[in-house]
Amino acid sequence: MGLGLYEHYPVFRSSIEQCDVFLFKELGCPWSVVEELERDADSSSNINLPLYSQPLCTDIQVALVDLLKSWDLAPASVIGHFSGEIAAAYSAGAITRDSAWRIAYQRGVVSENLVVASTAAPRTMMSVGLGEEDVAAYLEGTDVTVACV
């Protein structure tokens, strides 16, 4: 996840490495962004744990924004869903890079705590390739909530 960009684009690499330092020094993050990017996704990755996935996804998105900025590319508009809202806000200039990293890390901490606290009533999220009307029949009689259409 992002390793190819990290290996081939110095601006992307610099953003990731700065994030790694920020998370460690400012927030006491016990793991390394760089080390997680370099892990084998099939065996040793922690990407499925919210404590890691929330900040890692945002860190990569922020680094992508930084890379695009280095090429003088800027979005005309932005939109984000779930943690993508953090990078969208950074891309739009609504928050600083440090704020994006801080928000994503804290969101990961809170999400991880919610997962641990909710083992009696597990929760999850998924993406479905159906329209709202098509999926409605499948949701009848369930407590599933549609978050975004």
C-alpha positions as CSV (number, residue, x, y, z in Angstrom):
1,M,0.0,0.0,0.0
2,G,1.9,3.1,-1.3
3,L,5.2,1.3,-1.3
4,G,5.8,1.9,-5.0
5,L,5.2,5.6,-4.7
6,Y,7.4,5.7,-1.6
7,E,10.2,4.0,-3.4
8,H,10.0,6.1,-6.6
9,Y,8.9,9.6,-5.7
10,P,11.1,11.7,-3.3
11,V,8.2,14.1,-2.5
12,F,5.9,11.3,-1.6
13,R,8.7,9.6,0.5
14,S,9.5,12.9,2.3
15,S,5.8,13.4,3.2
16,I,5.6,9.8,4.6
17,E,8.9,10.2,6.5
18,Q,7.8,13.5,8.0
19,C,4.5,12.0,9.0
20,D,6.4,9.1,10.7
21,V,8.5,11.6,12.7
22,F,5.5,13.7,13.6
23,L,3.4,10.7,14.8
24,F,6.3,9.5,17.0
25,K,7.5,12.8,18.4
26,E,4.2,14.6,18.8
27,L,1.7,11.8,19.5
28,G,3.8,9.0,20.8
29,C,2.8,6.6,18.1
30,P,4.4,3.2,19.0
31,W,4.7,2.0,15.4
32,S,6.4,3.3,12.3
33,V,4.5,4.4,9.2
34,V,7.5,3.5,7.0
35,E,7.8,0.1,8.6
36,E,4.1,-0.6,8.1
37,L,4.3,0.3,4.4
38,E,7.2,-2.1,4.0
39,R,5.5,-5.0,5.6
40,D,4.3,-8.0,3.6
41,A,0.5,-7.4,3.3
42,D,-0.2,-11.2,3.4
43,S,1.6,-12.0,6.6
44,S,2.9,-9.3,8.9
45,S,0.8,-6.3,8.1
46,N,-1.4,-4.6,10.7
47,I,-3.4,-2.8,8.1
48,N,-6.7,-4.5,9.1
49,L,-6.4,-2.9,12.6
50,P,-8.1,0.5,12.9
51,L,-5.2,1.8,15.0
52,Y,-3.0,1.4,11.8
53,S,-5.5,1.6,8.9
54,Q,-7.0,4.9,9.8
55,P,-3.7,6.9,9.9
56,L,-2.0,4.9,7.2
57,C,-4.8,5.5,4.6
58,T,-4.8,9.3,5.5
59,D,-1.0,9.4,5.5
60,I,-0.9,8.0,2.0
61,Q,-3.6,10.3,0.8
62,V,-1.8,13.3,2.2
63,A,1.4,12.2,0.6
64,L,-0.4,11.9,-2.7
65,V,-1.7,15.4,-2.3
66,D,1.8,16.6,-1.6
67,L,3.1,14.8,-4.7
68,L,0.4,16.3,-6.9
69,K,1.2,19.8,-5.5
70,S,4.8,19.2,-6.5
71,W,3.6,18.8,-10.1
72,D,1.5,22.0,-9.8
73,L,-1.7,20.1,-9.8
74,A,-4.5,21.1,-7.5
75,P,-8.1,20.0,-7.4
76,A,-11.0,22.2,-8.5
77,S,-13.1,20.6,-5.8
78,V,-12.8,17.8,-3.3
79,I,-15.0,15.2,-1.6
80,G,-14.2,12.6,0.9
81,H,-15.9,9.7,2.6
82,F,-15.0,8.2,6.0
83,S,-11.4,9.0,6.7
84,G,-11.0,10.4,3.1
85,E,-12.6,13.5,4.5
86,I,-9.4,14.3,6.3
87,A,-7.2,14.2,3.2
88,A,-9.9,16.1,1.3
89,A,-9.9,18.9,3.9
90,Y,-6.1,19.0,3.7
91,S,-6.2,19.1,-0.1
92,A,-8.7,22.0,0.1
93,G,-6.4,23.9,2.5
94,A,-9.0,23.7,5.3
95,I,-6.5,22.0,7.7
96,T,-2.8,21.7,7.9
97,R,-0.8,18.6,7.1
98,D,0.0,18.2,10.8
99,S,-3.7,18.5,11.7
100,A,-4.6,15.9,9.1
101,W,-2.0,13.5,10.6
102,R,-3.2,14.2,14.1
103,I,-6.9,13.8,13.3
104,A,-6.2,10.5,11.5
105,Y,-4.1,9.1,14.3
106,Q,-6.6,10.0,17.0
107,R,-9.4,8.6,14.9
108,G,-7.5,5.4,14.6
109,V,-7.0,5.3,18.4
110,V,-10.7,5.9,19.0
111,S,-11.8,3.4,16.4
112,E,-9.5,0.7,17.9
113,N,-10.9,1.4,21.3
114,L,-14.5,1.1,19.9
115,V,-13.6,-2.2,18.3
116,V,-12.2,-3.6,21.6
117,A,-15.2,-2.2,23.5
118,S,-17.8,-3.6,21.1
119,T,-16.7,-7.3,20.9
120,A,-20.1,-8.2,22.3
121,A,-21.8,-6.5,19.3
122,P,-19.3,-6.5,16.4
123,R,-19.7,-3.8,13.8
124,T,-18.3,-3.5,10.3
125,M,-18.5,-1.5,7.1
126,M,-18.6,-2.5,3.5
127,S,-18.9,-1.1,0.0
128,V,-21.6,-2.6,-2.2
129,G,-21.9,-2.2,-5.9
130,L,-25.7,-1.7,-5.9
131,G,-27.9,1.3,-6.0
132,E,-30.0,2.3,-2.9
133,E,-33.2,0.8,-4.4
134,D,-31.5,-2.4,-5.4
135,V,-30.1,-3.0,-1.9
136,A,-33.3,-2.1,0.0
137,A,-34.8,-5.6,-0.3
138,Y,-31.7,-7.2,1.2
139,L,-31.8,-4.8,4.2
140,E,-35.4,-5.5,5.2
141,G,-35.6,-6.8,8.7
142,T,-32.0,-6.0,9.6
143,D,-30.4,-3.3,11.7
144,V,-28.0,-2.3,8.9
145,T,-27.6,1.4,8.3
146,V,-26.7,2.9,4.9
147,A,-24.0,5.5,5.5
148,C,-23.4,6.8,2.0
149,V,-25.1,6.4,-1.4
